[in-house]
Each structure stands twice: as structure tokens, then as C-alpha cells.
């Protein structure tokens, strides 16, 4: 009888311990959810900016009048990718990367606004939205 009681008590303790303990994976999931929520809007703005800039680069390619626009769009793509990478890894330099990205995006938007093509106007708008989001980080 004493053995049965001891077994029941041991099972009870094991059950309670397993119910109250969290695995390391639980913490990782929670942390990644918090991280993605914190940076979600900025990452989305950066991705939208990248897509717009890629369209403009493709359109500008080979047009000597649009060399600066093409160059700044390429710089913007690189800056946005760096900012995204730092936010996704929750790097200590995420804020500084976002601020650098915002500056490049503003320059790109100003250059794209010089042209009347619809893709350039969309790119300028997307770059300004990205710059705003990056500055708010």
C-alpha cells in the first residue's frame, strides 16, 4: 500500500513539474513573435520599397538620363535589405541601419520625383513611406 501511495505521489510531482516547466522552444517562439511584431511594419515598408526600386532599375537600365535614379534605387535596395536583415536578427544596430536606410530612401524618392513615369512616382511614394517607417524605429 505504501509503495502504491509513493508511486502516485511521484507521478503527481512529475505531472506538476512538466506542466509548470516551459521548454526552450516555447521561449523562442514567443521571442520571435514579439520581434516580428516590433519590426513588422518597417520590414513590410522596406520590402515594398525594394519591389518598387527594382521596377525602376529595370525601367531605367541603359537610359543615360536616368543614371542617377538607377544608382539611387540600387543603393536603396541594398540599404533596405541591410535594414531588414538587422531587424530580423534583432541586431543591436537595427536602429542605426534603419536610420541609414531612411536617408537613402529620401534621396531616392527625391530623384524619382524628377521623372513623370508612373513607376518613378510609385517608387518615390514607397521610398518616403519606408523612410518614415525606418525613422520611427
C-alpha positions as CSV (number, residue, x, y, z in Angstrom):
1,X,0.0,0.0,0.0
2,X,2.9,2.4,0.9
3,X,4.5,1.6,-2.5
4,X,1.3,2.5,-4.3
5,X,1.0,5.8,-2.5
6,X,4.6,6.6,-3.2
7,X,4.2,5.8,-6.9
8,X,1.1,8.0,-7.0
9,X,2.9,10.9,-5.3
10,X,5.8,10.6,-7.6
11,X,3.6,10.6,-10.7
12,X,1.8,13.7,-9.3
13,X,5.1,15.5,-8.8
14,X,6.3,14.6,-12.3
15,X,3.0,15.8,-13.8
16,X,3.1,19.1,-11.9
17,X,6.7,19.7,-12.8
18,X,6.1,19.0,-16.5
19,X,3.1,21.3,-16.5
20,X,4.9,24.2,-15.0
21,X,8.2,23.9,-16.9
22,X,8.4,25.5,-20.3
23,X,10.7,24.2,-22.9
24,X,13.4,26.4,-24.6
25,X,11.4,26.2,-27.8
26,X,8.4,27.9,-26.1
27,X,10.6,30.9,-25.3
28,X,12.0,31.0,-28.9
29,X,8.5,31.1,-30.4
30,X,7.4,33.9,-28.0
31,X,10.6,35.9,-28.7
32,X,10.2,35.6,-32.5
33,X,6.6,36.6,-32.3
34,X,7.5,39.7,-30.2
35,X,10.4,40.5,-32.6
36,X,8.3,40.2,-35.7
37,X,5.5,42.4,-34.3
38,X,8.0,45.0,-33.3
39,X,9.5,45.3,-36.7
40,X,6.7,44.0,-38.9
41,X,5.5,47.4,-40.3
42,X,9.0,48.5,-41.1
43,X,10.0,45.3,-42.7
44,X,6.9,45.4,-44.9
45,X,7.7,49.0,-45.9
46,X,11.2,48.0,-46.8
47,X,10.0,45.1,-48.9
48,X,7.5,47.3,-50.7
49,X,10.3,49.9,-51.3
50,X,12.6,47.1,-52.7
51,X,9.9,46.0,-55.1
52,X,9.3,49.5,-56.4
53,X,13.0,50.2,-56.7
54,X,13.6,47.0,-58.7
55,X,10.9,48.0,-61.2
56,X,12.5,51.4,-61.6
57,X,16.0,49.9,-62.0
58,X,14.7,47.6,-64.7
59,X,13.0,50.6,-66.4
60,X,16.0,52.9,-66.1
61,X,18.6,50.5,-67.3
62,X,20.5,51.9,-70.2
63,X,18.9,55.3,-70.1
64,X,21.7,57.9,-69.6
65,X,19.2,60.5,-68.4
66,X,18.2,58.2,-65.6
67,X,21.6,57.0,-64.4
68,X,21.3,58.8,-61.1
69,X,17.8,57.4,-60.5
70,X,19.0,53.9,-61.3
71,X,22.1,54.3,-59.0
72,X,20.0,55.6,-56.1
73,X,17.4,52.9,-56.5
74,X,20.1,50.2,-56.3
75,X,21.5,51.9,-53.2
76,X,18.0,51.9,-51.7
77,X,17.6,48.2,-52.4
78,X,20.9,47.5,-50.6
79,X,20.0,49.7,-47.6
80,X,16.6,48.2,-47.3
81,X,18.0,44.7,-47.4
82,X,20.5,45.6,-44.7
83,X,17.8,47.1,-42.5
84,X,15.6,44.1,-42.9
85,X,18.4,41.7,-42.0
86,X,19.3,43.7,-38.9
87,X,15.6,43.8,-37.8
88,X,15.0,40.1,-38.5
89,X,18.1,39.2,-36.4
90,X,17.1,41.8,-33.8
91,X,20.6,43.1,-34.1
92,X,21.9,45.9,-31.8
93,X,22.5,48.0,-34.8
94,X,18.9,47.7,-36.2
95,X,18.1,51.3,-35.3
96,X,21.2,52.7,-37.0
97,X,20.7,50.6,-40.1
98,X,17.1,51.8,-40.3
99,X,18.2,55.4,-40.0
100,X,20.8,54.9,-42.8
101,X,18.1,53.3,-44.8
102,X,15.7,56.2,-44.3
103,X,18.4,58.7,-45.6
104,X,19.0,56.7,-48.7
105,X,15.2,56.2,-49.3
106,X,14.7,60.0,-49.0
107,X,17.4,60.7,-51.6
108,X,15.9,58.0,-53.9
109,X,12.4,59.5,-53.5
110,X,13.7,63.0,-54.4
111,X,15.4,61.6,-57.5
112,X,12.4,59.5,-58.6
113,X,10.1,62.5,-58.3
114,X,12.1,64.3,-61.0
115,X,10.6,61.9,-63.6
116,X,7.0,61.7,-64.9
117,X,6.8,57.9,-65.3
118,X,4.2,56.2,-63.1
119,X,6.7,53.6,-61.8
120,X,9.0,56.5,-60.6
121,X,6.1,58.3,-58.8
122,X,5.1,55.0,-57.1
123,X,8.8,54.4,-56.2
124,X,9.0,57.9,-54.7
125,X,5.9,57.3,-52.6
126,X,7.1,53.9,-51.4
127,X,10.5,55.2,-50.6
128,X,9.0,58.0,-48.5
129,X,6.8,55.6,-46.7
130,X,9.8,53.4,-46.0
131,X,11.9,56.3,-44.8
132,X,9.0,57.3,-42.4
133,X,8.7,53.8,-41.0
134,X,12.5,53.5,-40.6
135,X,12.8,56.8,-38.9
136,X,10.2,55.7,-36.4
137,X,12.2,52.6,-35.3
